Amino acid sequence: MPSRRSILHGLAAAAASTAVPLTANRAVARAAASASPWRALFNGRDLDDWTIYQDGEGNRDAHDAIRIEKGVLHMLGSSFTGPDVNGSVRSSFGHIATRSVHGNYHLRMEFRFGERRFAPRGWQRRNSGLLYHMAPELDRLFPDCVEFQFEEGDIGDAIMVNTRALQGPLLGGTPLWPNWFPGLPADYAEPVKAGGIARQWHRHAGQYERVDEWNTIDLVAFEDQAAHLVNGRIVNTLFRMIGRDGQPLDRGRIALEFEAAEVFMRNVMIRDLAPEEIALIRKQGSY
């Protein structure tokens, strides 16, 4: 994959080879010409392109916790045929994850919560999530990754699971994006270690979630940075993401979680970001 330096060098060389400067309008035209189409990450029919992990059960849906209904992924925090929060003996925690690895992309999806919650979280906020840049292991609930948190009141938080990032600071209330400013503090916050996992928790800014309604989630991830959007607004930004080995974290599998609460997901789409689009994002914040 070309580095950021090589991408920018290539763009500068292309601009220098013409008599007319590379204006914003021309950059937009080039980005549009090279843009890849949206494609379905979840096909709405089956999970053939996904792996399954269910805590305590391994790579199978032992609790009948996942169903596909008219193109909608319906995941329950317990068995569909079992008792609800007032009598559930065992809730189900797990995820489905892509078999493929992704980097430099824009992901868009919709989700909403259902009404059902299960012990031991019967009185707690409903919770789910989108995991990205996830490691390849298939034998654990949380391989190393970044979590785009879907928890009531916390939608858009970033939880770094055995990974680290610099959170974009709020500049006048707006999360820093898309470029890191020279001179800003560049020290990683110390993670909290519990249950064999070291976590950084980066809180979101702004409340744009719609309780009990469909929410549109966008994840823009390129190179070693990412932006979390909730219903069309950036609520969190991450820079200089690294893995536990200290190397840049810029790709991995993508997963969708279920955590003792009913959740519906649909229209899970992804498209690759071309180098010209990345350069345009860096120039004007979007494309």
N, C-alpha and C positions, 0 to 999 in steps of 0.2 A: 504493500500500500504506500502511495506517495506520502511523504511527511508534509506537515503544514508549511515548512520552509520551501520545499520543492514546489508545492501548489502555488504559493504566493510568488515564487520566483518565475514560474511558468506564466502566470497572469501578467506579471510585470514585463516579461520579455515579449508577450503577445501585444501588449499595449505599446511598447517602444517600437515595434516593427511597423506600426501604422502612423500615418500623418496626423490622424485625428485622435485625441486622447480618449481613453476608455471611460466614457461618461457613465453615470448611474443608469440612464436609459438603455445604453448599449449593454451594460452588465445584466440588467433585467432580461433583455432579449436573449442574451447568451445563456443565462440560467434557465429561461423558459425552454429554449431549444434543447438543452441537455437534460431536462428534468425527466426522471423516470416515472412511469405511471404508478398509481396506487394498485396494490394487489392484496388479496385476502390472506391474512396470516392464519386466521381460523376460518375454515371453509363453510361453516354452518351445517355440515352434515355428519362429520365424524372426527375422531382424534387420531387419525392414522399418522399425522405428521408431528404428533406430540408424545412425550413420555408422561407417565403418571407417577407421583409419589404420594403415599398416604402414610402418615406417621404411625409407626408401630406395625404396619402391614407391608411396607415395601412398595414395589412397582405394580400395584394393582388397586382397583377401586373395591376394596373389601366391604365397604359399608354402604354401597349403592348411593354414593354422595354426588355423582355427576350425571347429568342428563343433557341431551340436546333436544330442544323443543322449538320447531318451526324456525330454525336458524339461530336460536338464542341458546347460549351456554348457560345452563341452570345448575349452580353448585350449591350444595346444602352443607351445613356444618354438622350433619348427622345423616343417618339413613333416611331416605324418603319414606320408608315404610315404618320407621321407628317413632317413638314418642317425642314430644316437643320439649321445650325448656322445662316444663313442670315435671317431667318424668324421664328425661333422657339419661340413660346409664353411661353412654359414651359418646362424646362428640368426635367429630372428624376434622383433623387438620391436614392440609396437604396442598399440592399444586399440580398443575399440568405445565409442561415446559416444551418449547420447540426443540426438535432434534437439530435444527440448523443454528448456526452462529451468525450474529448480525452486528454490524458496526456502521457508523455514518448513515443514519436513517431518521425518518420522521414516522412515528407510530401514532395512530389515532384509533380510539375505541370508545364505546359507550358502556356504562355500567349503572346499575341501581341495586339497592338492597331490597331484599324481601322482608317479610315481617318476622320470620322465625329466628330465634336465637336458642343456643343450647348450653347446657352445663359443660364446663365450669364458668362460662361467660354469660349466663342467663340474664344477669343484671348489668352487664357491661355494654359499652358501645359496640355496634356492629363493625366488623373489621374484615378487610380483604386487602389485596394489593397487587401491584404489577412489579415483578422482579426483572431486572435487566442487567446486562453484562455479567450474567451468571456463569459460574464455573461448570465444568462438564460432569461432575459427580452425580450419580443417580441414586445414592444410598442415604440421603439425608434431607430433612425438611428445608434447611436453609444452606445450600452451597454458598460460597463466597459470591456476593452480588451487591447491587444497589436496589433498595426497595422504594418504589413510588407508592407511598402509603395511601390506602383507601380506608380510613377509619373515620367514623362520624366525628366531625369537628377538626380532624387532622388531615383532610384530603389534600395531598400535595407535599406533605412532609417527605424528607429523604432519610432513610435509615441505611447507613453504610454497614454491611455485614461482612466483617473481616476485611473491609476496604476502607479507604479514606478519601476525603475530598475537602477542598476549600469552598465554603459556601459563599456565594455572591452576596456581599453586604448590601443593606438597604441604603440607597442613595436618594434622599428625599422621599423615602417610603417605597421606592421602586427597586426591585431586585436587580443587581448589576447584571448586564447582558449587552452585547455578547462577548466583550473583550475584557480581560483582567487589566486593571489600571496599574501601571508601574508605581511603586511606592506603598501599595496597600500591604498590610501584614500578610505574610505567606507561610505562617506556621500552622500545622495541622493540630486541631483540637485532640486532646487525648480521648481515646474511646473508653466506654464503660464495658468492663468484661464481666460476663455472666453466662452460665450454662455453656461454657466452651466457645462463646462467640464474643468478639470485640465489636462494639457498635458505636458509631457516631450517629447522633440524631440531629438533623438540620431541620428546623421548624419552617413552615411555610408562612407567607405573608399575604393577608387578604382572605376574605371569606366569600367564595363564589360557588360553593357546593349547593346542591338542591336536595334537601332531605326527602327521601321517598320518591324521587323522580329520577329520570335518566340524566346522567351527567356525561359530558363529552370530555375525554382525557386526551391530551396531546403530550407526547414525549419527543423532544428534539435532541438527539444524541449524536454528536460528531466529535472526532478526535477524542480528547480526554475531558470533555465537558458536556453538560446536559441542561436542558430547561424543562421544568414541569409546568404544564398549563392545565387549568381547571376551567371548563366552560369558556375557553378563549382568552384567558388571562394568565400571564406568567406569574406563578406564585412562589417559585423556588428556582435557584440556579446553582449549579455545581461546576467547579473548575478543578483542574489538575487532579483528577481522580486517579488513584493508584491502588494496586492490589497489595496483598500482604507481603509480596516480594519487593515492593517499592517501585515496580515498573508501571508505566502508564496503563490505565484501565480504559480501553476504548472499544471493546467488543465482547460478545458472549451470547449465551442463550437468553430467551425471553420466557417468563413464566407468569401464570395467573394463579392467584391463591384462593383457598377457602379456609376460614378460621372460625369455626363454631357459629357461623352466621350465614343465613341464606343470601345469595348474591346472584344477579343476572348480568351477563355480558354479551354484547353483540357488536357487529360491524368492526371487528378487530382488523385494521388495515395497516399496511406498512409500505413505504416507498424509500428507495435509496436516495441519498443526497449526493449529487455530483459535485466535483471540486468547485465548479463555478457557483453553485448554489451556496456552498459553505463560505466561499469568499464573499458572496453577496450578503449573507447573514452577518458576517463579521463587519461588513461595511455599513449596513443600515438596520440590523437587528431582526430582519425577517426577509421574506422573498416574495 
